[in-house]
Amino acid sequence: MKAVIDTNVLLVANGQHDEVSEDCVAECVKQLQAVQQKGIVVIDDGFRILGEYQHKTRLNPPKGVGDVFLKWLLRHAGSAQVEQITLNETAENCFAEFPDPALEPLFDAADRKFAAVAHAHPDKPVIWQAADCKWLDWWLALRAKGVEVDFLCPNDACAFYGKKFPEKPAPQLPA
Protein backbone atom coordinates (compact mmCIF):
# COMPACT_ATOMS: atom_id res chain seq x y z
CA MET A 1 0.00 0.00 0.00
CA LYS A 2 1.39 3.36 -1.08
CA ALA A 3 -0.59 6.56 -0.55
CA VAL A 4 -0.60 10.34 -0.62
CA ILE A 5 -2.73 11.32 2.36
CA ASP A 6 -4.89 14.44 2.39
CA THR A 7 -4.76 16.34 5.67
CA ASN A 8 -8.46 15.79 6.32
CA VAL A 9 -7.75 12.06 6.91
CA LEU A 10 -5.58 13.03 9.89
CA LEU A 11 -8.16 15.54 11.13
CA VAL A 12 -11.00 13.02 10.92
CA ALA A 13 -8.88 10.41 12.72
CA ASN A 14 -8.24 13.01 15.43
CA GLY A 15 -11.95 13.63 15.90
CA GLN A 16 -11.50 17.21 14.62
CA HIS A 17 -14.41 16.99 12.18
CA ASP A 18 -17.62 17.03 14.20
CA GLU A 19 -19.96 16.24 11.33
CA VAL A 20 -18.47 12.96 10.10
CA SER A 21 -19.87 9.59 11.04
CA GLU A 22 -18.29 7.26 13.59
CA ASP A 23 -17.66 4.86 10.70
CA CYS A 24 -15.66 7.55 8.92
CA VAL A 25 -13.52 8.21 11.99
CA ALA A 26 -12.96 4.47 12.43
CA GLU A 27 -11.97 4.02 8.77
CA CYS A 28 -9.46 6.89 8.87
CA VAL A 29 -7.96 5.53 12.10
CA LYS A 30 -7.72 2.04 10.58
CA GLN A 31 -6.05 3.26 7.38
CA LEU A 32 -3.51 5.48 9.14
CA GLN A 33 -2.55 2.68 11.50
CA ALA A 34 -2.30 0.20 8.62
CA VAL A 35 0.01 2.40 6.54
CA GLN A 36 2.29 2.79 9.56
CA GLN A 37 2.50 -1.00 9.87
CA LYS A 38 2.98 -2.04 6.26
CA GLY A 39 2.70 0.84 3.87
CA ILE A 40 4.52 3.73 2.26
CA VAL A 41 3.49 7.37 2.60
CA VAL A 42 4.39 9.71 -0.24
CA ILE A 43 5.01 13.40 0.50
CA ASP A 44 6.77 16.30 -1.18
CA ASP A 45 10.36 17.14 -0.29
CA GLY A 46 9.57 20.84 0.12
CA PHE A 47 7.75 20.45 3.46
CA ARG A 48 4.39 21.51 1.97
CA ILE A 49 2.43 18.44 3.10
CA LEU A 50 4.25 18.01 6.40
CA GLY A 51 3.89 21.72 7.08
CA GLU A 52 0.14 21.56 6.56
CA TYR A 53 -0.12 18.49 8.79
CA GLN A 54 1.84 20.28 11.53
CA HIS A 55 -0.24 23.42 11.21
CA LYS A 56 -3.52 21.54 11.65
CA THR A 57 -2.60 18.91 14.27
CA ARG A 58 -0.99 18.78 17.72
CA LEU A 59 2.38 17.18 18.25
CA ASN A 60 3.04 18.07 21.87
CA PRO A 61 1.33 16.27 23.35
CA PRO A 62 -0.35 14.28 20.58
CA LYS A 63 -4.04 13.84 21.33
CA GLY A 64 -5.39 11.78 18.47
CA VAL A 65 -4.50 9.12 15.94
CA GLY A 66 -3.76 11.78 13.30
CA ASP A 67 -1.30 13.46 15.67
CA VAL A 68 0.38 10.14 16.42
CA PHE A 69 0.56 9.42 12.69
CA LEU A 70 2.32 12.75 12.11
CA LYS A 71 4.86 11.97 14.84
CA TRP A 72 5.48 8.59 13.20
CA LEU A 73 5.84 10.24 9.79
CA LEU A 74 8.38 12.74 11.09
CA ARG A 75 10.40 9.94 12.75
CA HIS A 76 10.36 7.84 9.58
CA ALA A 77 10.91 10.63 7.03
CA GLY A 78 14.31 9.21 6.06
CA SER A 79 13.20 5.58 5.93
CA ALA A 80 11.85 3.37 3.17
CA GLN A 81 8.33 3.94 4.54
CA VAL A 82 8.29 7.59 3.46
CA GLU A 83 9.01 8.56 -0.12
CA GLN A 84 9.60 12.19 -1.01
CA ILE A 85 8.86 13.74 -4.38
CA THR A 86 10.20 17.03 -5.70
CA LEU A 87 7.59 19.54 -6.84
CA ASN A 88 8.37 22.49 -9.06
CA GLU A 89 6.20 25.43 -8.07
CA THR A 90 5.45 27.62 -11.10
CA ALA A 91 3.35 30.11 -9.09
CA GLU A 92 2.00 30.03 -5.56
CA ASN A 93 0.31 26.62 -5.10
CA CYS A 94 0.72 25.80 -8.81
CA PHE A 95 2.96 22.94 -9.83
CA ALA A 96 4.54 21.74 -13.07
CA GLU A 97 3.68 18.21 -11.88
CA PHE A 98 -0.05 18.86 -11.52
CA PRO A 99 -1.75 16.21 -13.69
CA ASP A 100 -4.14 18.44 -15.64
CA PRO A 101 -3.39 22.14 -16.26
CA ALA A 102 -7.05 22.78 -17.16
CA LEU A 103 -8.19 21.32 -13.82
CA GLU A 104 -5.61 23.11 -11.67
CA PRO A 105 -7.45 26.48 -11.46
CA LEU A 106 -10.63 24.66 -10.34
CA PHE A 107 -8.80 22.91 -7.51
CA ASP A 108 -8.51 24.37 -4.04
CA ALA A 109 -5.03 25.87 -3.94
CA ALA A 110 -4.16 23.97 -0.75
CA ASP A 111 -5.14 20.62 -2.31
CA ARG A 112 -3.06 20.92 -5.48
CA LYS A 113 0.09 19.60 -3.81
CA PHE A 114 -1.55 16.21 -3.14
CA ALA A 115 -2.50 15.69 -6.79
CA ALA A 116 0.90 16.96 -7.95
CA VAL A 117 2.79 14.58 -5.65
CA ALA A 118 0.70 11.59 -6.75
CA HIS A 119 1.14 12.45 -10.41
CA ALA A 120 4.90 13.11 -10.11
CA HIS A 121 5.59 9.78 -8.40
CA PRO A 122 6.49 6.99 -10.86
CA ASP A 123 4.00 4.59 -9.20
CA LYS A 124 1.11 7.11 -9.17
CA PRO A 125 0.08 6.30 -5.58
CA VAL A 126 -3.55 6.68 -4.63
CA ILE A 127 -4.69 9.83 -2.83
CA TRP A 128 -6.60 9.12 0.37
CA GLN A 129 -9.51 11.46 0.89
CA ALA A 130 -11.82 11.42 3.90
CA ALA A 131 -14.70 13.90 3.81
CA ASP A 132 -13.67 16.79 1.55
CA CYS A 133 -16.56 16.63 -0.89
CA LYS A 134 -14.97 18.89 -3.52
CA TRP A 135 -12.77 15.97 -4.56
CA LEU A 136 -15.94 14.33 -5.90
CA ASP A 137 -15.83 16.89 -8.72
CA TRP A 138 -12.15 16.21 -9.44
CA TRP A 139 -11.52 12.48 -9.21
CA LEU A 140 -12.67 11.60 -12.74
CA ALA A 141 -10.35 14.15 -14.38
CA LEU A 142 -7.52 12.94 -12.16
CA ARG A 143 -8.21 9.32 -13.08
CA ALA A 144 -7.99 10.26 -16.76
CA LYS A 145 -4.41 11.38 -16.00
CA GLY A 146 -3.53 8.21 -14.08
CA VAL A 147 -4.16 9.49 -10.54
CA GLU A 148 -6.69 7.63 -8.38
CA VAL A 149 -8.58 9.01 -5.40
CA ASP A 150 -9.72 6.63 -2.67
CA PHE A 151 -12.65 8.05 -0.73
CA LEU A 152 -12.28 6.47 2.70
CA CYS A 153 -15.68 7.85 3.73
CA PRO A 154 -17.79 7.85 0.54
CA ASN A 155 -21.13 8.19 2.32
CA ASP A 156 -19.93 11.16 4.36
CA ALA A 157 -18.35 12.84 1.33
CA CYS A 158 -21.56 12.44 -0.68
CA ALA A 159 -23.72 13.75 2.18
CA PHE A 160 -21.49 16.83 2.55
CA TYR A 161 -21.58 17.33 -1.21
CA GLY A 162 -25.40 17.36 -1.17
CA LYS A 163 -25.41 19.98 1.57
CA LYS A 164 -22.71 22.14 0.01
CA PHE A 165 -23.96 21.90 -3.58
CA PRO A 166 -27.74 21.28 -3.35
CA GLU A 167 -28.25 22.45 -6.95
CA LYS A 168 -25.91 19.78 -8.34
CA PRO A 169 -26.87 16.14 -8.99
CA ALA A 170 -25.50 13.48 -6.68
CA PRO A 171 -21.86 12.85 -7.46
CA GLN A 172 -20.49 9.70 -9.00
CA LEU A 173 -18.02 7.69 -6.93
CA PRO A 174 -15.05 5.69 -8.20
CA ALA A 175 -15.88 2.02 -8.71
LINQUI-V357789 format. One record per pair of residues at least 24 apart in sequence whose ideal C-beta (glycine too) atoms are under 7 Angstrom apart, sorted by the first residue. I is the first residue (numbers start at 1). GAP is how many residues later the second one is. D is the distance in whole Angstrom. If there is no record, write none. Layout:
i->I gap->GAP d->D
i->I gap->GAP d->D
This chain:
i->1 gap->33 d->7
i->1 gap->34 d->6
i->1 gap->37 d->7
i->1 gap->38 d->4
i->2 gap->37 d->7
i->2 gap->38 d->4
i->2 gap->40 d->6
i->2 gap->121 d->6
i->2 gap->123 d->4
i->3 gap->32 d->6
i->3 gap->36 d->7
i->3 gap->38 d->6
i->3 gap->39 d->7
i->3 gap->122 d->5
i->3 gap->123 d->5
i->3 gap->125 d->5
i->4 gap->38 d->5
i->4 gap->110 d->5
i->4 gap->113 d->5
i->4 gap->114 d->5
i->4 gap->121 d->5
i->4 gap->123 d->5
i->5 gap->36 d->6
i->5 gap->123 d->5
i->6 gap->108 d->5
i->6 gap->121 d->6
i->6 gap->122 d->6
i->6 gap->123 d->5
i->6 gap->124 d->7
i->6 gap->126 d->7
i->7 gap->45 d->5
i->7 gap->46 d->6
i->7 gap->49 d->6
i->8 gap->122 d->5
i->8 gap->123 d->6
i->8 gap->124 d->5
i->9 gap->119 d->5
i->9 gap->121 d->5
i->9 gap->143 d->6
i->10 gap->43 d->6
i->10 gap->47 d->6
i->10 gap->56 d->3
i->10 gap->59 d->6
i->10 gap->60 d->7
i->11 gap->45 d->6
i->11 gap->55 d->6
i->12 gap->118 d->4
i->12 gap->119 d->6
i->13 gap->51 d->6
i->13 gap->52 d->4
i->13 gap->53 d->4
i->13 gap->56 d->7
i->14 gap->43 d->6
i->14 gap->49 d->7
i->14 gap->50 d->3
i->14 gap->51 d->6
i->14 gap->52 d->4
i->14 gap->53 d->6
i->15 gap->49 d->6
i->17 gap->114 d->6
i->20 gap->111 d->5
i->20 gap->133 d->6
i->20 gap->136 d->5
i->21 gap->134 d->7
i->21 gap->135 d->6
i->24 gap->106 d->6
i->24 gap->107 d->6
i->24 gap->129 d->4
i->24 gap->132 d->5
i->27 gap->125 d->5
i->27 gap->126 d->6
i->28 gap->102 d->5
i->28 gap->124 d->6
i->29 gap->36 d->5
i->31 gap->97 d->6
i->31 gap->121 d->6
i->32 gap->33 d->6
i->32 gap->34 d->7
i->32 gap->37 d->4
i->33 gap->32 d->7
i->36 gap->33 d->7
i->36 gap->36 d->5
i->40 gap->41 d->6
i->40 gap->43 d->6
i->41 gap->32 d->6
i->41 gap->40 d->7
i->41 gap->41 d->5
i->42 gap->41 d->5
i->42 gap->43 d->6
i->42 gap->75 d->6
i->42 gap->79 d->5
i->42 gap->83 d->5
i->43 gap->39 d->7
i->43 gap->41 d->6
i->43 gap->74 d->7
i->44 gap->40 d->7
i->44 gap->41 d->6
i->44 gap->43 d->5
i->44 gap->69 d->6
i->44 gap->73 d->5
i->45 gap->39 d->4
i->45 gap->40 d->7
i->45 gap->41 d->5
i->46 gap->41 d->6
i->48 gap->65 d->5
i->49 gap->64 d->6
i->52 gap->58 d->7
i->85 gap->32 d->5
i->85 gap->35 d->5
i->85 gap->36 d->5
i->87 gap->26 d->7
i->87 gap->29 d->5
i->87 gap->30 d->7
i->87 gap->33 d->7
i->99 gap->43 d->6
i->99 gap->46 d->4
i->99 gap->48 d->5
i->100 gap->41 d->5
i->100 gap->45 d->5
i->103 gap->35 d->7
i->103 gap->38 d->5
i->107 gap->31 d->6
i->108 gap->26 d->6
i->115 gap->27 d->6
i->115 gap->32 d->6
i->118 gap->29 d->5
i->119 gap->26 d->6
i->119 gap->28 d->5
i->126 gap->24 d->5
i->128 gap->24 d->6
i->131 gap->25 d->5
i->131 gap->26 d->5
i->131 gap->29 d->6
i->133 gap->24 d->5
i->133 gap->27 d->4
i->133 gap->28 d->4
i->133 gap->31 d->6
i->136 gap->25 d->5
i->136 gap->35 d->4
i->139 gap->35 d->6
i->148 gap->26 d->7
i->149 gap->25 d->7
